[in-house]
Amino acid sequence: MTPASPLLVAHDLHKSYGSTPALDGASFSIHPGEVVAVLGPSGSGKSTLLHCLAGIVTPDSGTITYAGRELSAMSDAERSALRRSEFGFVFQFGQLVPELTCVENVALPLRLGGARRKDAERTALRWMERLEVDDLGAKRPGEVSGGQGQRVAIARALVSSPKVIFADEPTGALDSLNGERVMNLLTEAARSADVAVVLVTHEARVAAYSDRDVTVRDGRARDLEHAA
């Protein structure tokens, strides 16, 4: 059963770039352990919505509340700390650091948080094992396939025990078989750890892994299940 209180709530968000509106009254909510797909055509505002929810972009107006705290009331340092410790990110092309090995990439959020290298890499390998890429620890990102790289990126997103993962077109650069494997592993790992997932996609087959959908069109999104 879905908990009564959502973890992350956005209400009536507006965001423009110059004279071009990207969001025009978008609302959204997600509960712990829930996977919500944000759907919409290219240019509809779904990536802007994700970036606002994650505290990367500040909306022009509207409110975003995470765990009872309004993001706009936080300092830049507080939002940066939130992204390091409470939020995880998976992007279309993984965005792994090419100079680091895969295990060093996964351990990076823990190292940035002050963990010792040995402890961080031990935890990283546990997550890599869950994502079926623990045999790639010594390899660099350029030496692994796209599907393997995305699973390494998911391990990195989960390693710091975040409360929310923001996944922006996580299978966009993969073939359908690798895409299905990545989505299975992402959603299973997140649900088992009670992590919420905001999944931006334009593909119905990817959205099928979610608990429910929110559609963004012309910068507008209404979370019908939880709208007042």
C-alpha positions in Angstrom: 0.0 0.0 0.0 1.3 3.5 -0.9 2.3 5.6 2.1 0.0 8.5 3.0 2.8 11.1 2.7 4.8 11.6 -0.5 8.5 12.0 -0.3 8.9 14.6 -3.1 6.2 17.0 -4.2 6.2 19.7 -6.8 3.3 22.2 -7.2 2.6 24.5 -10.1 6.2 24.9 -11.4 7.0 27.5 -14.0 10.3 27.8 -15.8 11.3 29.8 -18.9 14.5 30.1 -20.8 14.4 33.6 -22.2 11.0 33.9 -23.8 10.5 30.2 -24.2 8.5 28.4 -21.5 9.9 25.0 -20.5 7.4 24.4 -17.6 4.0 26.0 -17.5 2.3 24.8 -14.3 3.8 21.3 -13.7 2.8 19.3 -10.6 4.3 16.0 -9.5 4.6 13.7 -6.5 6.3 10.5 -5.6 6.4 8.1 -2.6 9.3 6.1 -1.1 9.9 3.0 -3.1 7.7 4.1 -6.0 8.7 4.2 -9.7 7.0 7.0 -11.6 7.5 7.4 -15.3 7.5 11.0 -16.7 6.4 10.7 -20.3 6.2 13.2 -23.1 7.5 14.1 -26.6 10.9 15.7 -27.2 10.8 19.3 -26.0 7.8 18.8 -23.7 9.7 19.9 -20.6 10.2 16.5 -18.9 14.0 16.8 -18.5 13.5 20.4 -17.1 11.0 19.0 -14.6 13.5 16.3 -13.6 16.3 18.9 -13.2 14.0 21.1 -11.1 12.9 18.2 -8.9 16.6 17.3 -8.3 17.5 20.9 -7.3 19.8 21.3 -10.3 17.6 24.0 -11.9 15.6 26.5 -9.9 12.1 27.1 -11.2 10.9 30.7 -11.7 7.9 30.0 -9.5 6.1 27.1 -7.7 7.3 25.0 -4.9 9.3 21.7 -4.5 9.2 20.0 -1.2 11.5 17.0 -0.3 11.0 15.2 3.0 9.1 18.2 4.3 11.8 20.7 3.3 11.3 23.3 0.5 14.2 23.2 -1.9 14.1 26.9 -2.5 14.7 27.6 1.2 18.0 25.6 1.0 21.4 27.2 0.3 23.4 26.1 -2.8 25.6 24.1 -0.5 22.7 22.3 1.2 21.2 21.4 -2.2 24.7 20.1 -3.4 24.9 18.0 -0.2 21.4 16.7 -0.9 22.4 15.6 -4.4 25.5 13.8 -3.0 23.8 11.9 -0.2 20.0 11.7 -0.8 19.7 11.7 -4.6 21.2 9.4 -7.2 21.4 10.0 -11.0 21.4 7.9 -14.1 21.7 9.6 -17.5 21.3 8.4 -21.1 25.1 7.9 -21.6 26.1 7.0 -18.1 28.5 9.9 -17.7 31.1 7.7 -16.0 34.6 9.2 -15.4 36.7 7.7 -18.2 40.0 8.0 -16.2 38.7 5.9 -13.3 38.0 2.2 -13.2 34.5 1.0 -12.9 34.8 0.2 -9.2 36.3 3.6 -8.6 33.4 5.2 -10.5 30.9 3.4 -8.4 32.8 4.3 -5.2 33.1 7.9 -6.1 30.0 9.3 -4.3 31.2 7.6 -1.1 34.7 8.9 -1.5 33.3 12.4 -2.1 31.4 12.0 1.2 34.6 11.2 3.1 34.7 7.4 3.1 38.0 5.6 3.1 39.0 4.1 -0.3 38.9 0.5 0.9 35.5 0.8 2.6 34.0 2.7 -0.4 35.2 0.1 -2.9 34.0 -2.8 -0.7 30.5 -1.2 -0.7 30.8 -0.4 -4.5 31.6 -4.1 -5.3 28.5 -5.3 -3.3 26.3 -3.1 -5.5 28.2 -4.1 -8.7 27.5 -7.7 -7.8 23.8 -7.0 -7.5 23.9 -5.3 -10.9 25.8 -8.2 -12.3 29.0 -6.2 -13.2 31.3 -7.0 -10.3 33.7 -8.7 -12.8 34.3 -5.3 -14.5 35.7 -3.6 -11.4 39.3 -3.2 -12.9 38.1 -2.1 -16.3 37.7 1.5 -17.5 34.4 2.7 -19.0 35.8 2.7 -22.5 36.5 -1.0 -22.2 32.9 -2.1 -21.4 29.7 -2.2 -23.5 26.9 0.3 -23.3 24.7 -2.0 -21.3 27.4 -2.8 -18.9 28.3 0.9 -18.5 24.7 1.7 -17.6 24.6 -1.0 -15.0 27.8 0.5 -13.5 26.1 3.9 -13.5 23.1 2.4 -11.7 25.4 0.9 -9.1 27.0 4.3 -8.7 23.5 5.9 -8.3 22.6 3.4 -5.5 25.9 3.1 -3.7 25.2 6.0 -1.2 21.8 4.6 -0.2 19.8 7.5 -1.8 16.1 8.1 -1.2 15.4 9.2 -4.8 17.0 8.2 -8.1 16.5 10.5 -11.1 16.9 8.5 -14.3 16.9 10.6 -17.6 16.3 8.3 -20.6 18.5 5.6 -19.0 18.0 3.2 -21.9 18.0 5.7 -24.7 21.4 4.6 -26.0 20.8 0.9 -25.7 19.2 -1.8 -27.9 15.9 -3.3 -26.7 17.5 -6.4 -25.1 20.0 -4.4 -23.0 17.4 -1.8 -22.3 15.1 -4.4 -20.8 17.9 -5.9 -18.7 18.9 -2.4 -17.4 15.3 -1.5 -16.5 14.7 -4.9 -14.7 17.9 -4.4 -12.6 17.2 -0.7 -11.9 13.6 -1.2 -10.8 14.3 -4.4 -8.8 17.3 -2.8 -7.0 15.4 0.4 -6.2 12.3 -1.3 -4.9 14.3 -3.7 -2.7 16.1 -0.7 -1.2 12.8 1.4 -0.9 14.3 4.0 -3.3 11.9 6.2 -5.3 12.7 6.5 -9.0 11.7 9.4 -11.2 12.1 7.9 -14.7 12.1 10.3 -17.7 11.4 8.5 -21.0 9.5 8.8 -24.3 9.3 5.0 -24.7 6.1 3.1 -23.6 8.1 -0.1 -23.1 10.4 1.7 -20.6 7.4 3.3 -18.8 5.8 -0.1 -18.4 8.3 -0.8 -15.6 6.9 2.0 -13.5 4.0 2.0 -11.0 2.3 4.9 -12.7 2.8 7.5 -15.4 2.8 11.3 -15.4 2.5 12.9 -18.8 4.2 16.3 -19.6 3.0 18.2 -22.6 3.8 21.8 -23.5 5.4 22.3 -20.1 2.3 21.2 -18.2 2.1 18.1 -16.0 -0.7 17.0 -13.8 -0.1 14.2 -11.3 -3.7 12.9 -11.6 -3.4 10.3 -8.8 -2.3 12.8 -6.2 -3.6 16.1 -7.5 -5.9 18.1 -5.2 
